[in-house]
Amino acid sequence: MKRVYYIFLLLLSLSITCCNTFELFDDDNIGETEQSAEVDHTMIFYVMGDNNISSSLAENVKQIAQSVDGDFAENGQIVIYYDRRDSTTLLRLRANNIKEGKWRERFEVLKRYEKQNCASEEVLRTVMNDVQALAPSKSYGIVFSGHGGGWFPNHVSSGTTNDEQKVAAQSIEHPISIDPNHTPLTRWYGYDNNSSVAENFMTTEIMVSGLSVIDLNYIIFDACYMSSIELLYALRNSADYIVASPAEIMAYGFPYSEIIPMIFEDGGSLIDISEQFVDYYQHRYERTFKCGAIAVIDCSELDNLALSVKAIYDAGVADFDIKKVQPLESLYTDHAYFDMMSYISLAAPSPELFNGFVEAFEKAVVYSNHTTSIYAELGSYPKGTGRAGYVSSVSPDGVLSLCGLNCYIPREHLPVTKSYWEQTEWGKRVLSK
């Protein structure tokens, strides 16, 4: 198995619970700073903190600062684009010898922004340019932190809670929305300020375009369902590697107090981070919900993976019972997220074609692992009548099938979502003649 090493690739973005955002973090008294000399590596955090997990993200920012010591990142730095309800700031975290109780003083303000929609292409592109101008570096990586829904268009998925918009988009095909009153929270990707406005969610196209101005070693998603083959394929030229979850991520996020020192001081890898994530949720998570699935994807191998799936579509997908494909949520209607290996094992019309897929898959997914159970906020209940819960296995032995990638299965009786899927880069590639 490949070992993918990036000494400065740390953490997997943010979320934890606790305290009020404004009590945890106040940048009014943080001093301004000027551009510094070029470093070897810069870790960028893109934090959408103006939503219902704002306090979790604020606590994570605090954890990041408290985790560094005087030896932290001699040739590297952490830069955080932090969009909050009352302010938006580009911060830099550097090492010093101040007391732990004064963790806020470890930040420097690189730039203050007017209130803006951080889900827009213009803002993402501007921030990436600002990072390169104000925090020059030989290499960069980025963590996207917030809510997530994989490849789904925002007006088909959780980005639409307005009844009129839902009817217009016929989004009832997949009831992908989360009740913010549920406990515990899990992470989705997106929204800035108001979840009923489609423009407040960052689409795949916006992300790809916004990131085109910067060269990235890796992208890390601390957001639900972002290890979606449709999304990953669209991002294949945006970074060398991507770390993401095929399922949901608890609002707590990654154990940053352990991960940051491990990476910056001990030379850890993307795989090390992923292993730590799964181990934390399987053995040490203080709450009762054991839920963690993660994968490390080599983007250079995604074209070959697409070709292996195209060969299956060209030959004609075999007849199969969709109820035997492992879903990764517990929607009470048609499932939206499926385990890719489970699907292809049934859809491939011959052993040779399936083996070709497995060979390509093992090159593309350099690491994957998960806890023995997976929790889903997308629960098996009619809206407003129940609670979410654990994903059910379709296997007779009760073992979940989680290969590390999720995928969508287009169906004729779901024409709106099928049409959107066919317009994705992945859909176009595997269906091309």
Secondary structure as GFF3:
##gff-version 3
##sequence-region A 1 433
A	DSSP	alpha_helix	21	24	.	.	.	ID=ss1
A	DSSP	three_ten_helix	27	29	.	.	.	ID=ss2
A	DSSP	beta_strand	41	48	.	.	.	ID=ss3
A	DSSP	alpha_helix	54	67	.	.	.	ID=ss4
A	DSSP	beta_strand	76	83	.	.	.	ID=ss5
A	DSSP	beta_strand	88	93	.	.	.	ID=ss6
A	DSSP	three_ten_helix	100	106	.	.	.	ID=ss7
A	DSSP	beta_strand	107	113	.	.	.	ID=ss8
A	DSSP	alpha_helix	121	134	.	.	.	ID=ss9
A	DSSP	beta_strand	140	145	.	.	.	ID=ss10
A	DSSP	alpha_helix	163	169	.	.	.	ID=ss11
A	DSSP	three_ten_helix	171	173	.	.	.	ID=ss12
A	DSSP	beta_strand	186	187	.	.	.	ID=ss13
A	DSSP	three_ten_helix	198	200	.	.	.	ID=ss14
A	DSSP	alpha_helix	204	210	.	.	.	ID=ss15
A	DSSP	three_ten_helix	211	213	.	.	.	ID=ss16
A	DSSP	beta_strand	216	222	.	.	.	ID=ss17
A	DSSP	alpha_helix	229	234	.	.	.	ID=ss18
A	DSSP	beta_strand	239	244	.	.	.	ID=ss19
A	DSSP	beta_strand	249	250	.	.	.	ID=ss20
A	DSSP	alpha_helix	256	266	.	.	.	ID=ss21
A	DSSP	alpha_helix	270	279	.	.	.	ID=ss22
A	DSSP	pi_helix	280	284	.	.	.	ID=ss23
A	DSSP	beta_strand	293	298	.	.	.	ID=ss24
A	DSSP	three_ten_helix	299	301	.	.	.	ID=ss25
A	DSSP	alpha_helix	302	315	.	.	.	ID=ss26
A	DSSP	three_ten_helix	322	324	.	.	.	ID=ss27
A	DSSP	beta_strand	338	339	.	.	.	ID=ss28
A	DSSP	alpha_helix	340	347	.	.	.	ID=ss29
A	DSSP	alpha_helix	351	364	.	.	.	ID=ss30
A	DSSP	beta_strand	365	370	.	.	.	ID=ss31
A	DSSP	beta_strand	375	376	.	.	.	ID=ss32
A	DSSP	beta_strand	389	390	.	.	.	ID=ss33
A	DSSP	beta_strand	406	407	.	.	.	ID=ss34
A	DSSP	alpha_helix	415	422	.	.	.	ID=ss35
A	DSSP	alpha_helix	425	431	.	.	.	ID=ss36
###
